[in-house]
Amino acid sequence: MPNSIPHSQHTSAVPSRSRFVIELFIAFLITKLPVISIPFKWFESFFHEISHGIATILTGGFVSSIQLFPNGAGLCTSHGGVAIIISFSGYLGAALWGYLIFLLATWQQGIKFTLSLLAATVLGALVFWARDLLTIVILLFLAVLFLLPLKVKKSRFLNSLLRTLGIMIMLNAMASPMVLFGLNGQGDAAMLASLTWIPAWIWVCIWLAISVMMLWFSWMKVNVKGE
């Protein structure tokens, strides 16, 4: 049929480069706002800590709890596993989760599946690893943020919103390791330095490079000709 729309247009939500730049600007702006940015820092912190947890389990360890704090920080308490992999996985995982969310948000028909999957991930962490009231409240808040958009009919808007969230997670994964430059003997970089004899600043640079790479992959994914 001459007027039929190609199947790829139904299933793709790949943004144009101009739209990507707008979403990147919005994501960057939100991450810099004093109070509004905190809930979005929780997303990065959650994916950071759950990446520690997943690495712990995959290397034979046990996760006892995950904590999230009001300032956007987090903590994963675990036992056993391979310490180097576990320590490295936090910032790595946050960047990869951000890119995965962005990638899934380019799948037009899969937006509700993606939101449901992310909500299930948060609720799973709540059930198995949340031990304190504050973390439970924060995780419930994050789960609701993923579930509420399921009621929205405009999937194009949801895709754009989710792509922006993925970019924000990648930006926070890029900014968070920078704080480690000012911490002597604290944080994942210091832990890796003590385990490997490789200076902490090199680990920070590696994490920054990975986050930049994920943003670059996102940029390479966008549609040059537009949506």
Phi and psi in degrees as GROMACS dihedral restraints (atoms count N, CA, C in turn):
[ dihedral_restraints ]
;  ai    aj    ak    al  type     phi  dphi    fc
    3     4     5     6     1   -63.2    20    10
    4     5     6     7     1   -32.0    20    10
    6     7     8     9     1   -96.0    20    10
    7     8     9    10     1     5.5    20    10
    9    10    11    12     1   -70.9    20    10
   10    11    12    13     1   149.5    20    10
   12    13    14    15     1   -96.7    20    10
   13    14    15    16     1   131.4    20    10
   15    16    17    18     1   -54.6    20    10
   16    17    18    19     1   145.0    20    10
   18    19    20    21     1   -57.8    20    10
   19    20    21    22     1   -34.7    20    10
   21    22    23    24     1   -63.6    20    10
   22    23    24    25     1   -28.1    20    10
   24    25    26    27     1   -73.4    20    10
   25    26    27    28     1   -24.6    20    10
   27    28    29    30     1   -76.7    20    10
   28    29    30    31     1   -32.5    20    10
   30    31    32    33     1  -102.4    20    10
   31    32    33    34     1    -7.1    20    10
   33    34    35    36     1  -108.7    20    10
   34    35    36    37     1   138.8    20    10
   36    37    38    39     1  -127.4    20    10
   37    38    39    40     1    35.3    20    10
   39    40    41    42     1   -68.7    20    10
   40    41    42    43     1   123.0    20    10
   42    43    44    45     1   -76.8    20    10
   43    44    45    46     1   160.4    20    10
   45    46    47    48     1   -73.4    20    10
   46    47    48    49     1   167.0    20    10
   48    49    50    51     1   -66.5    20    10
   49    50    51    52     1   -35.9    20    10
   51    52    53    54     1   -65.7    20    10
   52    53    54    55     1   -40.2    20    10
   54    55    56    57     1   -66.6    20    10
   55    56    57    58     1   -39.3    20    10
   57    58    59    60     1   -60.3    20    10
   58    59    60    61     1   -42.7    20    10
   60    61    62    63     1   -62.5    20    10
   61    62    63    64     1   -40.2    20    10
   63    64    65    66     1   -64.0    20    10
   64    65    66    67     1   -45.5    20    10
   66    67    68    69     1   -65.0    20    10
   67    68    69    70     1   -37.2    20    10
   69    70    71    72     1   -64.5    20    10
   70    71    72    73     1   -42.2    20    10
   72    73    74    75     1   -64.2    20    10
   73    74    75    76     1   -44.3    20    10
   75    76    77    78     1   -62.4    20    10
   76    77    78    79     1   -44.1    20    10
   78    79    80    81     1   -61.5    20    10
   79    80    81    82     1   -44.8    20    10
   81    82    83    84     1   -63.1    20    10
   82    83    84    85     1   -42.0    20    10
   84    85    86    87     1   -63.3    20    10
   85    86    87    88     1   -44.5    20    10
   87    88    89    90     1   -64.1    20    10
   88    89    90    91     1   -38.8    20    10
   90    91    92    93     1   -65.8    20    10
   91    92    93    94     1   -17.0    20    10
   93    94    95    96     1   -97.9    20    10
   94    95    96    97     1    -9.3    20    10
   96    97    98    99     1   -76.9    20    10
   97    98    99   100     1   131.9    20    10
   99   100   101   102     1   -54.6    20    10
  100   101   102   103     1   -51.3    20    10
  102   103   104   105     1  -100.6    20    10
  103   104   105   106     1   -42.4    20    10
  105   106   107   108     1   -61.6    20    10
  106   107   108   109     1   -29.6    20    10
  108   109   110   111     1   -72.3    20    10
  109   110   111   112     1   -20.3    20    10
  111   112   113   114     1   -60.5    20    10
  112   113   114   115     1   -48.5    20    10
  114   115   116   117     1   -57.9    20    10
  115   116   117   118     1   -33.5    20    10
  117   118   119   120     1   -75.9    20    10
  118   119   120   121     1   -28.2    20    10
  120   121   122   123     1   -66.6    20    10
  121   122   123   124     1   -30.2    20    10
  123   124   125   126     1   -61.8    20    10
  124   125   126   127     1   -37.2    20    10
  126   127   128   129     1   -60.4    20    10
  127   128   129   130     1   -50.4    20    10
  129   130   131   132     1   -61.9    20    10
  130   131   132   133     1   -41.8    20    10
  132   133   134   135     1   -64.7    20    10
  133   134   135   136     1   -40.8    20    10
  135   136   137   138     1   -61.4    20    10
  136   137   138   139     1   -49.4    20    10
  138   139   140   141     1   -68.4    20    10
  139   140   141   142     1   -29.1    20    10
  141   142   143   144     1   -63.5    20    10
  142   143   144   145     1   -51.0    20    10
  144   145   146   147     1   -71.0    20    10
  145   146   147   148     1   -37.7    20    10
  147   148   149   150     1   -69.1    20    10
  148   149   150   151     1   -26.9    20    10
  150   151   152   153     1   -67.6    20    10
  151   152   153   154     1   -39.9    20    10
  153   154   155   156     1   -57.6    20    10
  154   155   156   157     1   -44.7    20    10
  156   157   158   159     1   -63.7    20    10
  157   158   159   160     1   -44.6    20    10
  159   160   161   162     1   -63.1    20    10
  160   161   162   163     1   -43.2    20    10
  162   163   164   165     1   -62.4    20    10
  163   164   165   166     1   -37.8    20    10
  165   166   167   168     1   -61.4    20    10
  166   167   168   169     1   -48.4    20    10
  168   169   170   171     1   -65.2    20    10
  169   170   171   172     1   -42.5    20    10
  171   172   173   174     1   -66.4    20    10
  172   173   174   175     1   -24.3    20    10
  174   175   176   177     1  -102.4    20    10
  175   176   177   178     1    16.1    20    10
  177   178   179   180     1    91.1    20    10
  178   179   180   181     1    12.8    20    10
  180   181   182   183     1   -96.8    20    10
  181   182   183   184     1  -171.9    20    10
  183   184   185   186     1  -134.7    20    10
  184   185   186   187     1   130.9    20    10
  186   187   188   189     1   -96.3    20    10
  187   188   189   190     1   123.8    20    10
  189   190   191   192     1   -93.7    20    10
  190   191   192   193     1   -33.1    20    10
  192   193   194   195     1  -166.1    20    10
  193   194   195   196     1   157.3    20    10
  195   196   197   198     1  -125.7    20    10
  196   197   198   199     1   133.5    20    10
  198   199   200   201     1  -122.4    20    10
  199   200   201   202     1   140.9    20    10
  201   202   203   204     1  -121.4    20    10
  202   203   204   205     1   141.9    20    10
  204   205   206   207     1  -116.5    20    10
  205   206   207   208     1   158.8    20    10
  207   208   209   210     1   -57.2    20    10
  208   209   210   211     1   -30.2    20    10
  210   211   212   213     1   -82.8    20    10
  211   212   213   214     1     2.7    20    10
  213   214   215   216     1    97.2    20    10
  214   215   216   217     1    -2.5    20    10
  216   217   218   219     1   -81.5    20    10
  217   218   219   220     1   169.7    20    10
  219   220   221   222     1  -152.4    20    10
  220   221   222   223     1   170.1    20    10
  222   223   224   225     1  -151.7    20    10
  223   224   225   226     1   131.6    20    10
  225   226   227   228     1  -114.0    20    10
  226   227   228   229     1   118.9    20    10
  228   229   230   231     1  -100.5    20    10
  229   230   231   232     1   121.3    20    10
  231   232   233   234     1  -141.2    20    10
  232   233   234   235     1   169.1    20    10
  234   235   236   237     1  -135.8    20    10
  235   236   237   238     1   136.6    20    10
  237   238   239   240     1    77.4    20    10
  238   239   240   241     1  -166.6    20    10
  240   241   242   243     1    83.1    20    10
  241   242   243   244     1   179.2    20    10
  243   244   245   246     1   -93.3    20    10
  244   245   246   247     1   111.2    20    10
  246   247   248   249     1   -59.8    20    10
  247   248   249   250     1   -39.5    20    10
  249   250   251   252     1   -63.2    20    10
  250   251   252   253     1   -46.1    20    10
  252   253   254   255     1   -65.5    20    10
  253   254   255   256     1   -42.4    20    10
  255   256   257   258     1   -63.0    20    10
  256   257   258   259     1   -46.1    20    10
  258   259   260   261     1   -65.5    20    10
  259   260   261   262     1   -37.5    20    10
  261   262   263   264     1   -75.0    20    10
  262   263   264   265     1   -25.4    20    10
  264   265   266   267     1   -73.4    20    10
  265   266   267   268     1   -20.7    20    10
  267   268   269   270     1   -61.1    20    10
  268   269   270   271     1   -62.7    20    10
  270   271   272   273     1   -69.1    20    10
  271   272   273   274     1   -34.4    20    10
  273   274   275   276     1   -60.7    20    10
  274   275   276   277     1   -49.3    20    10
  276   277   278   279     1   -62.5    20    10
  277   278   279   280     1   -41.2    20    10
  279   280   281   282     1   -60.0    20    10
  280   281   282   283     1   -44.1    20    10
  282   283   284   285     1   -63.9    20    10
  283   284   285   286     1   -42.0    20    10
  285   286   287   288     1   -67.6    20    10
  286   287   288   289     1   -40.2    20    10
  288   289   290   291     1   -62.0    20    10
  289   290   291   292     1   -42.8    20    10
  291   292   293   294     1   -59.1    20    10
  292   293   294   295     1   -44.7    20    10
  294   295   296   297     1   -67.2    20    10
  295   296   297   298     1   -40.0    20    10
  297   298   299   300     1   -61.3    20    10
  298   299   300   301     1   -43.5    20    10
  300   301   302   303     1   -62.2    20    10
  301   302   303   304     1   -44.1    20    10
  303   304   305   306     1   -59.9    20    10
  304   305   306   307     1   -43.8    20    10
  306   307   308   309     1   -64.2    20    10
  307   308   309   310     1   -45.8    20    10
  309   310   311   312     1   -63.9    20    10
  310   311   312   313     1   -30.1    20    10
  312   313   314   315     1   -75.9    20    10
  313   314   315   316     1    -3.3    20    10
  315   316   317   318     1   -94.1    20    10
  316   317   318   319     1     4.9    20    10
  318   319   320   321     1  -102.0    20    10
  319   320   321   322     1    99.1    20    10
  321   322   323   324     1   -54.0    20    10
  322   323   324   325     1   -50.0    20    10
  324   325   326   327     1   -82.1    20    10
  325   326   327   328     1    -7.6    20    10
  327   328   329   330     1  -101.2    20    10
  328   329   330   331     1    12.2    20    10
  330   331   332   333     1   -63.2    20    10
  331   332   333   334     1   -42.4    20    10
  333   334   335   336     1   -70.5    20    10
  334   335   336   337     1   -36.0    20    10
  336   337   338   339     1   -62.5    20    10
  337   338   339   340     1   -43.5    20    10
  339   340   341   342     1   -62.2    20    10
  340   341   342   343     1   -46.9    20    10
  342   343   344   345     1   -63.1    20    10
  343   344   345   346     1   -40.4    20    10
  345   346   347   348     1   -65.0    20    10
  346   347   348   349     1   -40.4    20    10
  348   349   350   351     1   -63.5    20    10
  349   350   351   352     1   -43.7    20    10
  351   352   353   354     1   -66.4    20    10
  352   353   354   355     1   -40.7    20    10
  354   355   356   357     1   -63.1    20    10
  355   356   357   358     1   -40.4    20    10
  357   358   359   360     1   -64.7    20    10
  358   359   360   361     1   -36.3    20    10
  360   361   362   363     1   -63.4    20    10
  361   362   363   364     1   -44.2    20    10
  363   364   365   366     1   -64.8    20    10
  364   365   366   367     1   -46.1    20    10
  366   367   368   369     1   -66.7    20    10
  367   368   369   370     1   -33.2    20    10
  369   370   371   372     1   -63.4    20    10
  370   371   372   373     1   -43.2    20    10
  372   373   374   375     1   -64.0    20    10
  373   374   375   376     1   -36.9    20    10
  375   376   377   378     1   -63.1    20    10
  376   377   378   379     1   -46.4    20    10
  378   379   380   381     1   -66.5    20    10
  379   380   381   382     1   -43.6    20    10
  381   382   383   384     1   -91.7    20    10
  382   383   384   385     1   -29.2    20    10
  384   385   386   387     1  -126.2    20    10
  385   386   387   388     1   -11.9    20    10
  387   388   389   390     1   -79.7    20    10
  388   389   390   391     1   126.8    20    10
  390   391   392   393     1  -120.8    20    10
  391   392   393   394     1   -20.0    20    10
  393   394   395   396     1  -114.5    20    10
  394   395   396   397     1   157.1    20    10
  396   397   398   399     1   -62.0    20    10
  397   398   399   400     1   -42.3    20    10
  399   400   401   402     1   -61.5    20    10
  400   401   402   403     1   -45.2    20    10
  402   403   404   405     1   -63.1    20    10
  403   404   405   406     1   -41.0    20    10
  405   406   407   408     1   -60.4    20    10
  406   407   408   409     1   -44.2    20    10
  408   409   410   411     1   -63.7    20    10
  409   410   411   412     1   -44.3    20    10
  411   412   413   414     1   -64.4    20    10
  412   413   414   415     1   -43.9    20    10
  414   415   416   417     1   -66.2    20    10
  415   416   417   418     1   -37.8    20    10
  417   418   419   420     1   -62.8    20    10
  418   419   420   421     1   -40.2    20    10
  420   421   422   423     1   -61.8    20    10
  421   422   423   424     1   -44.4    20    10
  423   424   425   426     1   -65.4    20    10
  424   425   426   427     1   -40.2    20    10
  426   427   428   429     1   -63.6    20    10
  427   428   429   430     1   -41.0    20    10
  429   430   431   432     1   -63.6    20    10
  430   431   432   433     1   -39.6    20    10
  432   433   434   435     1   -62.0    20    10
  433   434   435   436     1   -31.5    20    10
  435   436   437   438     1   -78.8    20    10
  436   437   438   439     1   -33.5    20    10
  438   439   440   441     1   -84.0    20    10
  439   440   441   442     1   -34.7    20    10
  441   442   443   444     1   -56.1    20    10
  442   443   444   445     1   -44.2    20    10
  444   445   446   447     1   -62.5    20    10
  445   446   447   448     1   -12.7    20    10
  447   448   449   450     1   -63.5    20    10
  448   449   450   451     1   -20.6    20    10
  450   451   452   453     1   -82.2    20    10
  451   452   453   454     1   -13.6    20    10
  453   454   455   456     1   -78.3    20    10
  454   455   456   457     1   135.1    20    10
  456   457   458   459     1   -81.4    20    10
  457   458   459   460     1   -31.0    20    10
  459   460   461   462     1   -81.3    20    10
  460   461   462   463     1    97.7    20    10
  462   463   464   465     1   -68.6    20    10
  463   464   465   466     1   -29.6    20    10
  465   466   467   468     1   -61.3    20    10
  466   467   468   469     1   -41.0    20    10
  468   469   470   471     1   -64.4    20    10
  469   470   471   472     1   -41.5    20    10
  471   472   473   474     1   -64.0    20    10
  472   473   474   475     1   -41.4    20    10
  474   475   476   477     1   -60.6    20    10
  475   476   477   478     1   -43.8    20    10
  477   478   479   480     1   -64.3    20    10
  478   479   480   481     1   -41.0    20    10
  480   481   482   483     1   -63.2    20    10
  481   482   483   484     1   -42.7    20    10
  483   484   485   486     1   -71.6    20    10
  484   485   486   487     1   -36.7    20    10
  486   487   488   489     1   -62.2    20    10
  487   488   489   490     1   -41.7    20    10
  489   490   491   492     1   -62.7    20    10
  490   491   492   493     1   -40.2    20    10
  492   493   494   495     1   -63.0    20    10
  493   494   495   496     1   -43.8    20    10
  495   496   497   498     1   -59.3    20    10
  496   497   498   499     1   -41.8    20    10
  498   499   500   501     1   -64.5    20    10
  499   500   501   502     1   -40.9    20    10
  501   502   503   504     1   -61.9    20    10
  502   503   504   505     1   -40.6    20    10
  504   505   506   507     1   -63.7    20    10
  505   506   507   508     1   -40.8    20    10
  507   508   509   510     1   -65.7    20    10
  508   509   510   511     1   -40.0    20    10
  510   511   512   513     1   -65.6    20    10
  511   512   513   514     1   -42.4    20    10
  513   514   515   516     1   -67.3    20    10
  514   515   516   517     1   -34.8    20    10
  516   517   518   519     1   -66.7    20    10
  517   518   519   520     1   -24.9    20    10
  519   520   521   522     1   -80.5    20    10
  520   521   522   523     1   -39.0    20    10
  522   523   524   525     1   -79.6    20    10
  523   524   525   526     1   -35.3    20    10
  525   526   527   528     1   -58.9    20    10
  526   527   528   529     1   -45.2    20    10
  528   529   530   531     1   -62.6    20    10
  529   530   531   532     1   -23.2    20    10
  531   532   533   534     1   -61.0    20    10
  532   533   534   535     1   -30.5    20    10
  534   535   536   537     1   -62.9    20    10
  535   536   537   538     1   -29.6    20    10
  537   538   539   540     1   -65.2    20    10
  538   539   540   541     1   -20.7    20    10
  540   541   542   543     1   -61.8    20    10
  541   542   543   544     1   -28.0    20    10
  543   544   545   546     1   -96.6    20    10
  544   545   546   547     1     4.7    20    10
  546   547   548   549     1  -109.3    20    10
  547   548   549   550     1   118.3    20    10
  549   550   551   552     1   -91.6    20    10
  550   551   552   553     1   115.6    20    10
  552   553   554   555     1    76.2    20    10
  553   554   555   556     1    14.1    20    10
  555   556   557   558     1  -126.5    20    10
  556   557   558   559     1   155.7    20    10
  558   559   560   561     1    91.4    20    10
  559   560   561   562     1   173.7    20    10
  561   562   563   564     1   -63.4    20    10
  562   563   564   565     1   -37.1    20    10
  564   565   566   567     1   -64.3    20    10
  565   566   567   568     1   -41.5    20    10
  567   568   569   570     1   -65.2    20    10
  568   569   570   571     1   -38.6    20    10
  570   571   572   573     1   -62.9    20    10
  571   572   573   574     1   -44.7    20    10
  573   574   575   576     1   -65.6    20    10
  574   575   576   577     1   -37.1    20    10
  576   577   578   579     1   -62.2    20    10
  577   578   579   580     1   -39.7    20    10
  579   580   581   582     1   -71.9    20    10
  580   581   582   583     1   -25.9    20    10
  582   583   584   585     1   -87.1    20    10
  583   584   585   586     1   -25.9    20    10
  585   586   587   588     1  -122.3    20    10
  586   587   588   589     1   -13.3    20    10
  588   589   590   591     1    70.7    20    10
  589   590   591   592     1     6.9    20    10
  591   592   593   594     1   -88.4    20    10
  592   593   594   595     1   127.4    20    10
  594   595   596   597     1   -53.8    20    10
  595   596   597   598     1   146.9    20    10
  597   598   599   600     1   -58.7    20    10
  598   599   600   601     1   -36.5    20    10
  600   601   602   603     1   -65.5    20    10
  601   602   603   604     1   -27.0    20    10
  603   604   605   606     1   -69.3    20    10
  604   605   606   607     1   -40.9    20    10
  606   607   608   609     1   -62.6    20    10
  607   608   609   610     1   -41.1    20    10
  609   610   611   612     1   -60.5    20    10
  610   611   612   613     1   -43.5    20    10
  612   613   614   615     1   -63.9    20    10
  613   614   615   616     1   -36.6    20    10
  615   616   617   618     1   -63.8    20    10
  616   617   618   619     1   -45.2    20    10
  618   619   620   621     1   -63.1    20    10
  619   620   621   622     1   -40.7    20    10
  621   622   623   624     1   -62.0    20    10
  622   623   624   625     1   -43.0    20    10
  624   625   626   627     1   -62.5    20    10
  625   626   627   628     1   -39.7    20    10
  627   628   629   630     1   -65.3    20    10
  628   629   630   631     1   -43.5    20    10
  630   631   632   633     1   -63.3    20    10
  631   632   633   634     1   -42.9    20    10
  633   634   635   636     1   -62.1    20    10
  634   635   636   637     1   -38.8    20    10
  636   637   638   639     1   -63.5    20    10
  637   638   639   640     1   -41.3    20    10
  639   640   641   642     1   -64.2    20    10
  640   641   642   643     1   -39.7    20    10
  642   643   644   645     1   -64.7    20    10
  643   644   645   646     1   -38.6    20    10
  645   646   647   648     1   -65.0    20    10
  646   647   648   649     1   -42.3    20    10
  648   649   650   651     1   -60.9    20    10
  649   650   651   652     1   -38.6    20    10
  651   652   653   654     1   -63.7    20    10
  652   653   654   655     1   -43.2    20    10
  654   655   656   657     1   -62.4    20    10
  655   656   657   658     1   -40.5    20    10
  657   658   659   660     1   -69.4    20    10
  658   659   660   661     1   -19.7    20    10
  660   661   662   663     1   -78.2    20    10
  661   662   663   664     1   -23.6    20    10
  663   664   665   666     1   -70.7    20    10
  664   665   666   667     1   161.1    20    10
  666   667   668   669     1   -87.7    20    10
  667   668   669   670     1   118.9    20    10
  669   670   671   672     1   -65.3    20    10
  670   671   672   673     1   -35.3    20    10
  672   673   674   675     1   -86.2    20    10
  673   674   675   676     1    -6.8    20    10
  675   676   677   678     1    99.4    20    10
  676   677   678   679     1   169.6    20    10
